[in-house]
Amino acid sequence: MTSEAIAKLADIPLWVLTEKIGMEKKSIAAEDEHPSDMGIKAAISAINKAQIQPEEIDLIAYCGVGDYDYRFWSPAAKIQGIIGAENAHAFEVRNFCNSGNLGIHICRNMLLADSSLNYALVVCSDKLSQLLNYSDKNINSILFFADGAAAALLKKGESSNKILSYHGMTDGKLADFIRVPLGGTKLPVKDENIDLELNYVKVEDREKLDEILSDICLKNYKKVIIAALQKSGFSIEEIDFLFTNQIKKSLLSSIFESLKLSKKNTFISLKESGHLGATDTLFGLAKTIESEKIKPGNLVVLASSAAGFSWGATVIKY
């Protein structure tokens, strides 16, 4: 979906998307393509690259941000059944755009804590574009919500790509700023409640959200990155690659400037793909691995912010 099309739907100047946010187009799933479908494709790709059999997988963590295919349902179990991972325990992890980072951390700890477990599959998949009502003027800062999936396989005892540490934090005072009102226990789906406007993402206070997505977000991104690095015995100066959520251009630039890093230390997918939720960090990592830029010995950080609001960072040594 092009920024021209989005600008027309949202009735905003094109430069807001192309210059302020930094997006020219975003990926949109087909109408009949759902989060579990994309997750299954990503899972199969990861399994094939790892050259293992699905039956060897012990854990499957589905780390989605938005709606599942159904409201009361397990996408992790669906993926387990379709890919033939018959010996895996499948479950969901939900921490919005930090879900992938947290899912990796949880699965790593589970593998280390149980001698019988060897492989974990972490799947991030979302169809976030369906949550947007383009006529709502308060959501201009999240018009880059898009669709996509990524997956990673963790192997206990693997000497390369070693996960060293994780650090996360939450500021719960901000919990109500972004939400979909309809469908929870406060506003269940009943005839008297059905207002299609309530079925989309609502931003409580647009100006306050912009402040969150600049000052607070920048400060906490830096906090979790530094804390995760300290836990692993490394410093900011030793980072070779940092992969973050795909956020607006100015905030992304501020994060890298504050850490004295540049675009050569990351992968920017916002321009072509939009914001893919928890998928962003793994997507950037996968694309950079494909380009063979990451070398043995490189220090890689996955850092993410999430509605709620939460932040997390994972340190990996290649």
Secondary structure, 3 states (H helix, E strand, C coil): CEHHHHHHHHCCCHHHHHHHHCCCECCCCCCCCCHHHHHHHHHHHHHHHHCCCHHHCCEEEECCCCCCCCCCCCHHHHHHHHHCCCCCEEEECCCHHHHHHHHHHHHHHHHHHCCCCCEEEEEEEEEHHHHCCCCCHHHHHHCCECEEEEEEEEECCCCCCEEEEEEEEECHHHCCCEECCCCCCCCCCCHHHCCHHHHCCEECCHHHHHHHHHHHHHHHHHHHHHHHHHHHCCCHHHCCEEEECCCCHHHHHHHHHHCCCCHHHCCCCHHHHCECCCHHHHHHHHHHHHCCCCCCCCEEEEEEEECCCEEEEEEEEC
